[in-house]
Amino acid sequence: MLVSAKDMLVKAKAGHYGIGHFNINNLEWTKAILLTAQENNSPAILGVSEGAGKYMCGFKTVADMVKAMVDSLEITVPIALHLDHGSYDGAKACIAAGFSSVMFDGSSLPIDENIEKTKELVDICHSKGISIEAEVGAIGGEEDGVVGMGECADPDECKKIADLGVDMLAAGIGNIHGVYPENWQGLNFEVLDAIQQQTGDMPLVLHGGTGIPEDMVKKAIDLGVSKINVNTECQLVFAAATREYIEAGKDRQGKGFDPRKLLLPGTEAIKVKVKEKMELFGSIDKA
């Protein structure tokens, strides 16, 4: 059974640990994350970008697959299925498809329009027991063709959005999506602290978790970040393990070309990476 992300994040904020949001791209990804969460007694959030949703034949296909897998794998830890960087229409589609959590990313809109659309979606989500994440200040890097430079959010704008009743807030603090460039300046903890002071108990979200040094991640969690998004790192280890399998010629041994065998090393690599992140975030045994 899928749950809203609200309770797990409120507990994480109070307990000064983080919950991993791990993006899924296919069945293998989903299975690896669900099993790792169960094995480590950790809550987890499965993130789906609009691009990944389209790739997997639509949000309903994704929701039905995840619900069936939670059931068949006998997953008992809290799992939320969350739309990542959703548009207004995407958020409505995921609500209809059976997601338990959505993100409306109105950060590219004028603040008044961001507020208006966020408010409408908050009312719809809360009437259905679905959690909602909003964003202020674009997160840098590239995600689904959207490129940003790692700007910092305005704490006063964060308060305006937080006051609409969203369950979690993604605020830019110099973080970017994807692999960090060599000249990256690091997270801006002064801005994070200022946002935290304006938003109180609101769980904050750190996007672009790949490549942020571990000590910075821990400090961010201490300063109120309760949800950390991980995507690129899982993609990189999946690709590396698959490359190693093929370069070793294992796909030419026996039935090594069988996709169930071919994709297994990458799937196992994701499990290792997800457990590593759960240890870093402090969510193990918090289910």
N, C-alpha and C positions, 0 to 999 in steps of 0.2 A: 504493500500500500504506500502510495506517495504522500508526502506531507508537505505543508507549507514550510518555507525556510525560516519563518519568524521565530518559533520557539528555540530552534537549535542556535540561532544567531544571538538571541537575547541571553541565552545561557553562556554562550561563548564570550560575549562582551563582559558579562558579570564575572566570568572565571578567567579572564585574560588569556584566552587561547583563540585560535582561528579555525574556521571550517574551510576545507578546500572545495573550491568550485572547479571541477575538472570537465573540460569540454569533451563531448563525444562526437565521433565522426562516422561510426558504423557499429555493427553488432559486437565486434571484438573489443573495441574501445569500452563499450558499455559494460560488457561482461567482466572485463579486467577491473574496472573501477568498482562495480558492485561487489565482486568477490573480495577485493582488497578491503573495502569498507567493512564487510561482514567479518572477515578474518581478524581485523584489528579493532572491532567493536567501536567503529568511528562513524559519526554522521557524515554524510557527503552530499554535495550538490552536483547534479549532472547538468552541465551547461550546453545549450544548443544555439549556435548562431543562426541567423536567417539563411546564410549560405549552406550550412550543414543541414538545416531542415529541408531545404530544397533538394539537396543531394540525396537525402534519405527518403525522397518521395513524399514530402509534406509533413507538417507537424502532427497530424493524426497518426500517421504511420509510426513516427517516433514515440509518441505517447503510448500507443498500443503496445509497441515492442518493449518499451521500458517497463510498463505495468506487468506484462506477461513474464518478463525476465525476473522481476522482483518476486513474483509468485513462484515461478518454476525453480529459481535458485534458492528459494526459502530465505530471502533477505529480511531480517527483522530489525536492522538498525534504521534510523530515520534517513530517508532519501528524498530529496526534492528534485523535481525536474523543472529546470529554469531556462527561460529564453534569455539569451545573452545579446546585449546591444540591440534590443528590439525597436522597430519603428512603431508608430501608433497602430497601423494596420496589422503589423506582425504580432503585437501584444494581444490585440483582440482575437486574432486567429488562434493563438496559443491558449488563450482562455477558453475558447470554444472547443479546442482539440483535447483538453483535459490536462494541461500542464498544471503543476501545483505552485508555480512561482514564475513571475515574468520581470524582465527589466524593460522599462521604457527609457530609451536614450534620446532625450530631447535637448542634449547639450549643444547641438548645432543650431537650435532655434533661438529666436529672441527670448529672453528670460520670461516675458509675460505669456508667450505662447507655450513655452515649456511648462510653466505653472498651470495654465488652463488645461492642457492635455493630461498632465500628470494627475491633476485633481480628479478629472473624469475617470481615469483608469484606476485610481485609488478606490473610488466608490464602487466600481464594478468588481474589482478584485476582492475587496473586503466583504462584499455581499456574498461572495462565493468561497470564502476561506482561503483565498490565494494570496501569497505574499508578493510585494512589488518593490522593485529597486528602481531608483531614479539616478540620473547623472547630472553633475554640474561641472563645467570646465572640461574640455575635450581631453581624453587620454591620448597620449602621443603614439606614434608608430602607425602601422597599417593593419587594419582589420576589415576584411570583406571590402577592400577597395577604398576605405575611408582612411585618410592619412592625417595625422596630427603630430605636433612637436613636443608634447609633454608639458602643456601649460599647467598653471596652478589655478585652482578654483578660488572664487571670491567667497570668503567665509559667510558674508551677509547673504549672498545668493543661496548658499548651502542651507542657511537657516530658513529662508523662504520656502525652499522645496521640502526640507525636513518637516516643517510645520504643516504641510499638507497631509501628513499621516502616512508617508511611505514607511516601509519596514526596514529599509537599508538604503544607504546613500553612497554612490561612487563619486568621489571627488578627486579631481586631478591634483596630484602633489609632485609632479615631475616624472611620474611613471609613464612608461610607453609599452605598447604591445610589441611582441616579437623579441628579437635579439637586440640587446642594448649596444649602442655605438660606443667606441672607445672614449669619446669625449663627453660621455654622459655625466651630468653633475651630481647624480644621486637624488634620493628622495628629500623633499623639503619638509623637515619635521616641524619647523615653525608654523608653516601653513597648516599642517595636519593638526597641530596642537590648537591653533586658532579655530579650525573647523570643529574640532571636538568640543571646545568650550561653547561654541554657538549651538551645537546640535545635541549636547547632553548624552542621554542613554542610547541614542540612535546608533545601531551597528554600522560601521563604515566599511567600505569595500575597496580592496586594492586590486586594480586591474593590472595586467602586464606583469604577472608574478615571475615570469621566466627571466633569470639572470640578475635579479635583485639580490645582493649579498645577504647571506643568512642573518647576519647581525642587524641589518636594516629591517628585514622582515620581522624579526623578533621585537625590535623597537617599535615598529608600526603597530604590531599587535598590542604592545603595552600601552600605546597611545589611542587605542579604541578601534583598530581595524579588526573586524571579526570574520570577514570573508575574503579569501585570497583566490584570485582566478589563475588557473594554470592551464595552458594549452600547448604553446610552442614546445615546451620541454618534452611533453609526451610524444609529440610528433617527431621530434629529433631522435629520441631513443628507439621509437618504433622503426624509423627509417634505418638507423644504424644497425639494429639487430637483423632486419630483413636483408640489408646489404651484405652483412657478414655471412648469413646463411647461404645466399646465392653465390657470393664470391668463393665460399668454401666448396661450392659444387654440390651442396646437399640436395638441391632441387633435382639433381640428375641421378641421385642414388635411390634405387627402389622407386617408391611412389612419393618421393620428396617433393614432387611438383603439385601434389594434392593441396589445394588452398588451405585446408585445415592444418596441414603440416607447415606449409610455407608461411602462414601468418602467425603461427604459434610463438616463435622467438620474439617477435615484435610485441605480441600481446603480453608475454611474460615480462618483457622489459618495461611495459607500461605499469604493470603491477608493482614492480620494484620501485619505480619512480614515484608512484602514488603513495606507497608506504613511506618512502623517504620524506615526502611533503607532509604527510599526516604526523610524522614524528616531529618535524620542524615546527608545524603549526600548533602542536600540542593537543590534537583532537583524538588521539588513540585512547580507547576505554572511556570516552565521553558520551557514548550512545546511551 
